[in-house]
């Protein structure tokens, strides 16, 4: 576990909550800031600023970190949207973080029954936050549904191209494996690739083809979603070790040949 610095006391509670969640995801994956930079495309110095509350991480960085964990990023993106609104409004509160506020002394009353005004203000603020959260969640759900349908249609007609990397526009699609043997080699009917290099964070039909062949060979790449994540890497390393190849977790030409000729074990 990382030894985290105490977050700035003037961070808004919603910003504070988002950063704590991002810290937990980083710790759970046992990633250094250098590894985060390699996997997400944002520099190690940028991640240090994000995780120490000195600047708000961009939406794309939050989504990629959530996908590395294997979680649905929708909830985390809603948290980010609310935090971004608070940050734009000033990003700070005088009462400090939720933990700090619980220990703060009660202010001296300046008028009769001041707690009633405070209670009304708290109820109003809570209602606004709840409405914003629900609206953002519904809007995100609609956009994800539309994007899944559009991407599924586009990918169904697509030809094999060079694999892309994880990006903010990525929407998960589950592919169907159709393994068949032709000319002594196995194919999953998604890509004819034999020499395309595939590694962490890459996406595309080539990755889905490799995942199908990994599953057929007896490895366990996880969902056939065309996303080269931790489970796919472990399955590749298992196949490489079983076939006496260099164990590097990268699908290279020798690994493709092993996949095309693999016999389930």
N, C-alpha and C positions, 0 to 999 in steps of 0.2 A: 504494500500500500504506500502511496506517495505521502510525504510529510507536507501537507498543504499549508501555505501561508493563510493567515486570517484575512478574510475578504474585507474590503473597505467598509467601515461602519455606515457610510452614507449611501450605500447601494439600496435601491428600491427593493422591497421584499420579493417582487416577481422576478427581478433580474438576479437577485441572490439565489432564489430557488432554481432558476435555469442553470446557473453556473455550478451549483452543488450537484445537480443531476448529471451534467457533463463530466464533472470530476469523477463521479461514481462509475460512469461508463468507461472512462479511461482506465481507472484502477481495475475494473472487472476484466478488461482485455489485457491488463498488464503491459500497457504501451507507454513508451517514453515519448517526450515531445518530438524527438527526431523521427520516431516510428510513425507518430501521428502525421507529421509533415509528409513522409513518404507515401502514406496511404491516402491522404486527403488532398494533397496539392497545396496546402497552406503551410507556411514556414513554421519552424519550431519557435521562433521569436513571437510570431503571431499567436500561436497556441498558448504561449506563456502569458501573453497579455489577456487573451480570452479567459483562461482558467484562473487568473488572479484578479479578475474584475476591473482591469484597466481599460478594456474596450469590449464592445459587444460582438460576439462572433457572427459572421454572416449566415444567412439561412442555409446556404449550400453546405457550409462546414458542419452545421448541426445535423443536417440530413445524412451526410456521409458517415458521421460518427455513429448515428443510430443504426445505420445499415451494417456497419462493422460488427455491432453487437447482435445483429440478427433480429432486431425489434422492428415493429411497424413504426415508422417515424412520425405518424400523424399526431400523436399526443405530444411528442417533443416539439413538433413544429408549431402547435397551438401555443405551448409555453413560450416559444421563441417569439411568436407574433405579439403576445401580450407584453413580454419583456421589452421588445423593440418599441412598442408604444410608450411604455414608461420611460425608456431611455431617451426617446425623442422629446418627452416632456421635461426632461432634466435629469432623469436616471437616479436621483437621490431623494432620500427622505430624511427629515431631521430626527426621526425616532430610531433609525438604524435598522438592523436586520430583525427578523421575528424573534430570535433568541435575545437580542439586546433589549427589545421593547418589553419583553416579559419582566425584565429586571429593572426597568426604568421607574423612577419615582413618579407618583401622580402629581400633575401640576396643581398649583394652588388655585382654588376657585376665584374667578374674577367677577362672577355674577351669580345670581340666584339660580340654582339647579343647572349648573353648566353641563353635568353629565347627560342631561336629556338631549342637549344640542349635539354632544359628541356621539350619543347613541344613534340619533337620526342620521348624522353624517356617515357613521360606520355602516348603517343599514343601506343607505343610498349607494355608497361606494361598493359594498358587496353585491348589490343588485346589478350595478353597471358591469363589474368584473364578470359576474355569472353570465349576463347577456352577451358580452363580448366573447367569452369562451365558447358558449353554445353556438353563436353565429359563426365563429371561425371554424369550429369543428364541422358544422354542417356544410359550410362552403368548401372546406378541404375535402370532405367525403365526396361531394358532387364532382369536384374537379378530378379527383383520383379515379372515380368511376368512369368519367368521360375519357380520361387519358388512357386508362387500361383498354377500353374498347377500341379507341383509335390506334393505339400501339399494337394491339393484337392483330388488327386488320392489316396494318402496314407490314408487320413482321411475317405474316402469312404469305405475302406476295414478294418478300424481299429475296434477293440473291445473296450469296455468301460474299462478305466484304471483310476488310481488316477489322479486328475487334476494337470496340471503343473502351473507354474506362468509365467508372462510376461517376455520374454527374447528377446535378439537381433535377434534370428532366427524366431520370430513370424511373420507370414504373414496372413493378414485377409482373412477369408473364410466365405461366407454367406451361412448358412444352410437353408434347407427347412423344415418347420414344417409340420408334418402329424399327427395331434391330433386324437386319437381314444380312445374309452373307452373299457377297458377289466377288467372283474371281479370287476366292480364298481369303477375302478380307471382310471384316464386319463394318457395317454402316448403320447409322440411326436415321437416315433420310433427312438430316437437317443441314449438313455441310460436308463436302468432300475433302475438307482440309487434311493435309498430311505433313505440312511443314510450318504452319503458322505458330509462332511462339505465343503461349498463353500463360499469364501469371496473375498474381493478386490484383483485384479491383477491375479486371477487364470484363467486358460483357459482350454478348452477341451470339449468333447462331453457332459459331465455332465452339464457344464455351458449352452451350447446350448439347452439341454433338458429343463433346468429350465427356460431359456428365453422364449422358446415356450410356456410352461405352464403358465408363468407370463402373456404373451400376451393374451392367451386364457381366463385367469381369469379376464381380464379387466385392468391389469396393463400395464405399458409402459416401457419395458426394453431397447428400442432402437433397433439397428440392431441385428439380430440373428446370431452373429458372434463367439459365444463361448468364448468371453472375458468378464470377470466380471469387468465392469467399473462403473463410477458414476451413469449412468442412470439405470443400472441393480440393483445397491444397493438401489436407491430410490424406484424402483418398488418393491423390496423385503420388504422394510420398509412399503410401502403402504399396501401390502398384509398382513403382520404381524399385523399391526394396525387394519385392517378390520376384522381379524379373532381372535382378542383378545390375540395374542401371544406376547412374549417379543420382543420389537422392537430393534433389534441390527444390522440389515442389513446383517446378516449371514444366509445362507440357511443350517439349521440344520434339524434333523429328524422331529420335529414338523412342520417345514415350508414345508418340502417335503410332509408330509401327507396333509397339507392344499392345496398344489399345485395339488396333485393327485386327490383331491376331490373337488377342487374349482368350484364354479358356477359363470359364468360371471355376472358382475354387471355394 
